[in-house]
Amino acid sequence: MLQNVTGPPTRRSLEFGIYRDGDNNLDAIQESTLSQALRTSRHDSRIEFTVEDTTRLRADGDAISSGALHTEQYTIADGDVARVHVTRAHDMSNEANLARFVAHTLDNAQASGAHQTWIDLVDHGGGDGGGLETRDGSVMSMPDIGKAIADGVALHAQEHPEDAGRDVDGVVANQCLMDTMGFADALSHAGVKYLAASPETMLAPGVPSNVAHSIASHEQDPKAMAQAVVNDVMRTKYDAGDVDGFGPAAAFDVLDLDPSKVARAETAIKRLNDDVAAHAADANVRSAVRDDARGIDGMVRFPEATKDMPWRADRPAIAFYDTLASDARLSERVRGDARDAADAVRSLVLSHRESNDFKPFGGSDYSDAVGPTVHLPTTRREIDPWAAAGVTETDNAFYDAVDENAMTRVIT
């Protein structure tokens, strides 16, 4: 049952939901996102955090033995933890469980009078393959994440029709590789306005919870909010053992998911993909497009990357389309399509920063990693290599809507 919202609200600017799945090797290191939230709340009374944390690190009550996987639900505000509820471990990669958390966070937002609601998803991520790693090592699909958020909004509206206009304003993906056109599309269709994410793998604990302060501080200025959030992430330094001062991300963006902008990008990408496919019988066209795609490194740009990792085919969309637009071997029509696609995707990027020498990844260059990625396999081996494990980057609405398979057939 959702909580009943009663009594006069305590006015806050932001309800920030932290949904942390610690049933894996990130449990200990990503726990610091919660201590960060506690510190942030001490200094900024405008923020209330709604937390659902599945972990082995703490246990509260005789019913749960120390060290057992369990789920804790509580709020953090004004430097205090309240409304603590401890249960057996939830399945955090279950769509219905995420939907209930979204609804609960919106309930709390109504009770606190918050003007905005954001959700922070904390776990392993897999780009267009999904995120919120399941206990068998696969992931919750990207379409299911989007649907869970939409279902949670609908559940809150059903239980509280007087507050039916409240929705999820933004998603922070404290997960790897979630800055993708596919995820942006899924969230936009779920009514989410902003996505804060990295196109590359992230180093845990990842996105600091103090981004909530930046969001609350720039309620009326999305551009300033986005710049502050990106700066928070890219300026953060963590220490771990003999590795001093490592940053959590090689690149980070905040995207504007306005439905009209996302639709414009999809239309432009589809036109480009279809026109390239229509000219694919010309060997010169095929060669040019393949060269351009292969000239752009995919993600997982670090020494330990293995060839079977699907995200090696996740390439920065703007970089690819800009390269096509400047390739004199292609027709003016195709180059014009590419310019339109690049401009349309670029319009989604509210703010970004990237590194041209990310030392934790062997000094890899991310200067082209601006904006979301698209799945662009350049060999057949790169097309869903982990599909047997339930990770597919091609089974989603965006891939189908823009005829991405037409481009894939040309460049593989």
matplotlib code that plots the C-alpha trace (Angstrom):
import matplotlib.pyplot as plt

x = [0.0, 1.2, 1.4, -1.5, -0.5, -2.0, -1.4, 0.1, 3.2, 6.7, 7.9, 10.9, 12.4, 13.4, 12.5, 15.5, 15.0, 18.0, 17.3, 20.5, 20.9, 23.8, 23.4, 26.7, 30.4, 29.5, 27.7, 30.5, 31.9, 28.6, 27.2, 29.0, 26.2, 24.1, 26.6, 27.0, 23.2, 23.3, 26.0, 24.1, 20.9, 22.7, 23.6, 20.5, 17.1, 15.4, 16.1, 14.6, 16.0, 13.8, 16.0, 15.5, 18.8, 19.3, 22.5, 24.5, 26.2, 23.7, 20.9, 18.3, 16.2, 16.2, 14.4, 17.4, 20.8, 23.9, 25.4, 22.3, 21.1, 18.1, 16.3, 16.2, 13.7, 13.9, 14.1, 17.0, 16.4, 18.0, 20.8, 18.5, 17.3, 13.6, 10.8, 13.1, 11.6, 13.7, 12.5, 13.8, 15.7, 13.7, 14.3, 15.6, 15.7, 12.0, 9.9, 7.1, 9.5, 11.0, 7.5, 6.5, 9.7, 8.9, 5.3, 6.6, 9.1, 6.3, 4.1, 6.9, 7.3, 3.6, 3.9, 7.0, 5.6, 8.6, 8.6, 10.7, 11.3, 14.4, 15.3, 18.9, 19.5, 22.6, 24.0, 25.9, 24.7, 24.8, 23.9, 21.1, 21.3, 19.8, 20.8, 20.0, 21.9, 19.9, 21.2, 22.0, 24.3, 22.1, 20.4, 16.9, 16.1, 16.1, 12.5, 11.5, 13.2, 11.3, 8.0, 8.6, 9.1, 5.9, 4.0, 5.2, 3.9, 0.6, 0.4, 0.9, -1.7, -4.2, -3.7, -3.6, -5.7, -5.4, -1.7, -2.0, 0.1, 3.3, 5.9, 9.6, 11.5, 14.9, 16.9, 20.5, 22.0, 24.8, 25.5, 27.9, 27.2, 23.6, 24.1, 22.5, 19.9, 18.0, 17.7, 17.0, 14.1, 12.7, 12.8, 11.3, 8.4, 8.0, 7.6, 11.1, 12.5, 16.3, 18.9, 22.2, 24.6, 27.9, 28.5, 31.4, 31.9, 32.0, 34.3, 32.4, 31.0, 30.2, 27.8, 28.1, 24.7, 25.5, 24.2, 20.9, 22.1, 22.8, 19.4, 17.6, 19.7, 18.8, 15.1, 14.2, 17.3, 17.8, 21.0, 22.6, 21.4, 22.9, 26.2, 26.4, 25.5, 28.2, 30.7, 29.9, 30.6, 33.7, 35.3, 34.8, 37.8, 37.8, 40.6, 40.9, 44.0, 47.1, 45.0, 44.7, 42.3, 40.5, 37.5, 34.2, 33.7, 35.7, 32.7, 29.3, 26.2, 22.9, 20.4, 17.1, 14.5, 11.8, 9.6, 9.8, 13.6, 13.8, 11.3, 13.3, 16.5, 14.8, 13.4, 16.8, 18.6, 16.0, 16.3, 20.0, 19.9, 17.4, 19.3, 22.6, 20.9, 19.3, 22.8, 24.5, 24.7, 27.4, 30.7, 32.2, 29.3, 29.6, 33.4, 33.1, 30.4, 32.4, 35.6, 33.9, 32.3, 35.5, 37.4, 35.5, 36.4, 33.5, 33.2, 35.0, 38.2, 40.3, 43.1, 41.1, 38.3, 37.6, 36.5, 33.1, 31.9, 28.9, 29.6, 32.6, 30.0, 28.5, 29.9, 29.3, 26.4, 27.4, 31.0, 29.8, 27.3, 29.7, 32.3, 29.7, 28.7, 32.3, 33.1, 33.4, 33.0, 29.3, 26.5, 25.3, 22.0, 23.6, 26.0, 23.0, 21.1, 24.2, 24.4, 20.7, 21.2, 24.2, 22.4, 19.3, 21.3, 23.4, 20.2, 19.6, 22.8, 22.3, 25.8, 28.8, 32.4, 34.9, 38.5, 41.1, 43.4, 41.5, 44.3, 42.3, 41.7, 45.3, 45.1, 42.3, 41.0, 37.3, 37.4, 34.8, 32.5, 30.0, 26.4, 24.7, 25.9, 24.2, 24.8, 27.0, 28.6, 31.2, 31.6, 29.1, 30.7, 29.8, 26.0, 24.6, 27.5, 25.9, 22.4, 22.5, 23.0, 19.9, 21.8, 20.6, 21.2, 19.0, 15.7, 14.3, 11.9, 14.6, 16.6, 13.5, 12.1, 15.2, 15.8, 19.2, 19.4, 19.6, 22.8, 24.1, 23.8, 25.9, 28.8, 29.1]
y = [0.0, 3.5, 5.8, 8.2, 11.8, 13.9, 17.1, 20.3, 19.8, 20.8, 22.8, 21.5, 22.1, 18.6, 15.0, 12.9, 9.2, 6.9, 3.4, 1.5, -2.2, -3.5, -7.2, -7.4, -6.4, -2.6, -2.9, -1.5, 1.2, 2.6, 2.8, 6.2, 7.6, 7.4, 9.1, 11.8, 12.3, 12.6, 15.3, 17.1, 17.2, 18.8, 21.8, 22.0, 21.8, 22.1, 18.5, 15.3, 12.0, 8.9, 5.8, 2.1, 0.3, -3.4, -4.3, -6.7, -3.9, -3.2, -5.0, -3.6, -5.8, -9.4, -10.8, -10.2, -11.7, -9.6, -9.6, -11.0, -9.3, -7.1, -4.0, -0.7, 2.0, 5.4, 9.2, 11.6, 15.2, 18.0, 15.6, 13.0, 9.5, 8.8, 6.5, 3.5, 0.2, -3.0, -6.0, -9.1, -8.3, -6.9, -7.8, -4.4, -5.4, -6.2, -3.7, -3.7, -3.0, 0.0, 1.2, 1.0, 3.0, 5.7, 6.0, 6.1, 8.8, 10.8, 10.3, 11.8, 14.6, 15.5, 15.3, 17.5, 20.0, 19.4, 21.2, 18.6, 14.8, 13.1, 9.4, 8.2, 4.6, 3.1, -0.2, -1.7, -0.5, -1.8, 1.0, 0.1, -3.4, -2.1, -1.5, -2.5, -5.8, -8.8, -11.4, -13.8, -11.3, -10.0, -6.6, -5.1, -4.1, -0.4, -0.5, -2.1, 0.7, 3.3, 1.4, 1.1, 4.8, 5.5, 2.9, 4.4, 7.8, 6.3, 4.5, 7.7, 9.4, 6.6, 6.7, 10.5, 12.0, 15.4, 15.3, 13.5, 16.1, 15.2, 13.2, 12.3, 15.4, 13.8, 10.5, 10.3, 7.1, 6.3, 3.3, 2.7, 3.6, 4.9, 8.1, 6.6, 7.7, 4.5, 5.3, 9.0, 7.8, 5.4, 8.0, 10.7, 8.5, 7.9, 11.7, 12.2, 15.7, 15.2, 12.4, 12.8, 10.0, 9.0, 7.4, 5.3, 3.0, 4.8, 4.3, 3.6, 5.2, 7.3, 10.2, 12.1, 12.6, 16.3, 16.8, 17.1, 20.4, 21.6, 20.5, 22.3, 25.4, 25.9, 25.0, 27.7, 27.5, 24.0, 25.1, 26.3, 23.1, 20.9, 22.7, 22.5, 18.7, 18.0, 20.0, 18.2, 14.8, 15.8, 17.7, 14.8, 12.9, 9.6, 7.8, 4.0, 2.2, 3.2, 5.0, 8.6, 11.2, 9.2, 10.8, 8.9, 9.6, 10.1, 12.0, 13.1, 14.8, 16.2, 15.7, 17.6, 14.9, 17.3, 15.0, 17.4, 17.4, 13.6, 13.2, 15.6, 13.6, 10.3, 11.6, 12.9, 9.7, 7.6, 9.7, 9.3, 5.6, 5.1, 7.2, 5.5, 2.1, 3.2, 3.9, 0.9, -0.9, 1.6, 0.1, 3.6, 4.6, 1.4, 1.9, 5.6, 4.9, 1.9, 3.9, 6.7, 4.4, 2.4, 5.6, 6.4, 4.4, 2.7, 2.9, 0.7, 2.5, 0.9, -1.7, -4.4, -4.3, -7.6, -8.1, -9.6, -6.6, -5.2, -1.6, -1.5, -0.8, 2.2, 5.2, 8.9, 9.8, 13.4, 12.4, 9.8, 12.1, 15.0, 12.7, 11.6, 15.2, 16.2, 13.1, 14.3, 10.7, 10.9, 12.6, 16.1, 14.5, 12.0, 14.7, 17.0, 14.2, 13.7, 17.4, 17.4, 14.3, 15.8, 19.1, 17.3, 15.2, 18.2, 20.0, 17.4, 18.2, 20.8, 20.4, 18.1, 17.7, 15.1, 14.2, 14.0, 12.1, 9.9, 8.4, 5.7, 4.2, 4.4, 8.0, 7.2, 10.2, 11.1, 14.4, 13.2, 11.8, 14.6, 13.7, 10.3, 7.2, 5.0, 1.3, 1.1, -2.3, -2.4, -6.2, -9.0, -10.0, -6.7, -7.2, -8.2, -10.5, -11.1, -11.7, -15.3, -13.8, -11.6, -8.4, -7.0, -3.5, -3.8, -4.9, -1.5, 1.1, 3.6, 1.0, 0.1, 3.6, 4.9, 1.9, 1.4, -2.1, -0.5, 1.3, -1.8, -3.8, -1.2, -1.0, -4.6]
z = [0.0, -0.7, 2.3, 2.9, 2.4, 5.2, 7.0, 5.8, 3.7, 4.7, 1.8, 0.1, -3.4, -4.3, -3.5, -4.5, -4.7, -4.3, -5.5, -4.7, -5.6, -3.6, -4.2, -5.9, -5.8, -5.6, -2.3, -0.1, -2.4, -3.6, 0.0, 0.2, -2.0, 1.2, 3.5, 0.8, 0.9, 4.7, 4.5, 1.7, 3.7, 6.7, 4.6, 2.4, 4.0, 0.6, -0.1, 1.2, 0.1, -0.3, -0.1, -1.0, -0.3, -0.8, 1.0, 3.2, 5.1, 7.8, 9.6, 11.8, 14.0, 15.2, 12.2, 9.9, 10.7, 10.5, 7.0, 5.3, 2.2, 3.1, 2.0, 4.0, 3.2, 4.9, 4.3, 4.9, 5.6, 7.7, 8.6, 10.1, 9.0, 9.6, 8.7, 8.7, 7.5, 7.1, 5.2, 3.4, 0.3, -2.6, -6.2, -7.3, -10.9, -10.9, -12.8, -10.3, -7.4, -9.2, -10.0, -6.3, -5.3, -7.9, -6.6, -3.0, -3.8, -5.5, -2.4, -0.3, -2.8, -2.3, 1.4, 1.5, -1.1, -3.3, -6.6, -8.4, -8.1, -9.3, -9.2, -8.8, -10.1, -8.4, -9.7, -12.6, -16.0, -19.5, -21.9, -24.3, -22.8, -19.6, -16.0, -12.4, -12.6, -11.7, -9.3, -12.1, -13.6, -16.5, -16.4, -16.2, -19.8, -20.7, -21.9, -18.6, -16.6, -18.6, -18.2, -14.4, -14.1, -16.1, -14.1, -10.8, -11.9, -12.8, -9.5, -7.6, -9.7, -9.1, -5.3, -5.2, -8.0, -6.3, -7.2, -10.6, -12.3, -10.4, -12.4, -12.4, -13.5, -13.9, -13.7, -12.5, -13.9, -11.4, -13.7, -16.5, -20.2, -19.7, -21.7, -24.9, -27.4, -26.6, -22.9, -23.6, -25.9, -23.3, -20.5, -22.6, -23.5, -19.7, -19.2, -17.7, -18.5, -17.9, -17.9, -16.2, -17.3, -18.7, -22.1, -20.7, -17.8, -14.5, -11.5, -8.3, -6.2, -9.2, -9.2, -5.9, -4.1, -3.7, -7.3, -5.5, -4.2, -7.7, -8.9, -6.0, -6.4, -10.1, -10.2, -12.7, -14.9, -16.5, -18.3, -15.0, -13.3, -15.9, -15.8, -12.0, -12.1, -14.7, -12.7, -9.5, -11.2, -13.2, -10.3, -7.8, -6.7, -4.8, -3.0, -3.0, -1.6, -3.6, -6.3, -5.2, -6.6, -9.3, -11.0, -11.4, -15.1, -18.2, -19.7, -18.4, -19.8, -18.8, -21.6, -22.3, -23.0, -24.3, -26.5, -29.5, -29.4, -29.1, -31.9, -34.1, -33.4, -34.2, -37.4, -38.6, -37.6, -39.4, -42.6, -42.5, -41.9, -44.7, -47.2, -46.4, -46.8, -50.1, -51.5, -50.0, -53.4, -54.2, -52.9, -52.5, -50.2, -48.1, -47.8, -46.8, -44.1, -42.7, -42.6, -40.8, -38.2, -37.6, -37.2, -34.0, -30.9, -29.1, -25.4, -22.8, -23.8, -21.1, -21.1, -19.4, -22.0, -23.7, -27.4, -26.5, -24.5, -26.3, -25.4, -27.8, -30.4, -28.5, -30.4, -29.7, -32.0, -32.7, -33.5, -36.0, -37.7, -37.9, -39.5, -42.2, -42.8, -43.6, -45.8, -49.4, -50.7, -49.7, -51.6, -50.6, -49.6, -47.2, -45.8, -45.3, -43.5, -41.3, -40.5, -39.5, -37.3, -35.6, -34.9, -33.6, -31.2, -30.2, -29.2, -26.5, -24.7, -21.9, -20.6, -20.9, -20.0, -21.2, -20.6, -23.3, -21.0, -18.5, -16.5, -14.7, -18.2, -19.3, -20.5, -23.0, -25.0, -24.7, -26.4, -28.9, -26.2, -26.3, -26.0, -26.1, -27.9, -30.5, -31.1, -34.2, -34.5, -37.2, -37.2, -36.9, -33.7, -32.2, -32.7, -29.4, -28.4, -24.9, -26.2, -24.8, -21.4, -21.8, -22.7, -26.1, -27.3, -30.4, -28.8, -28.0, -29.4, -30.5, -32.5, -34.4, -34.7, -36.5, -38.7, -37.0, -38.4, -41.8, -40.8, -39.1, -42.3, -44.1, -41.7, -40.6]

ax = plt.figure().add_subplot(projection="3d")
ax.plot(x, y, z, "-o")
ax.set_aspect("equal")
plt.show()
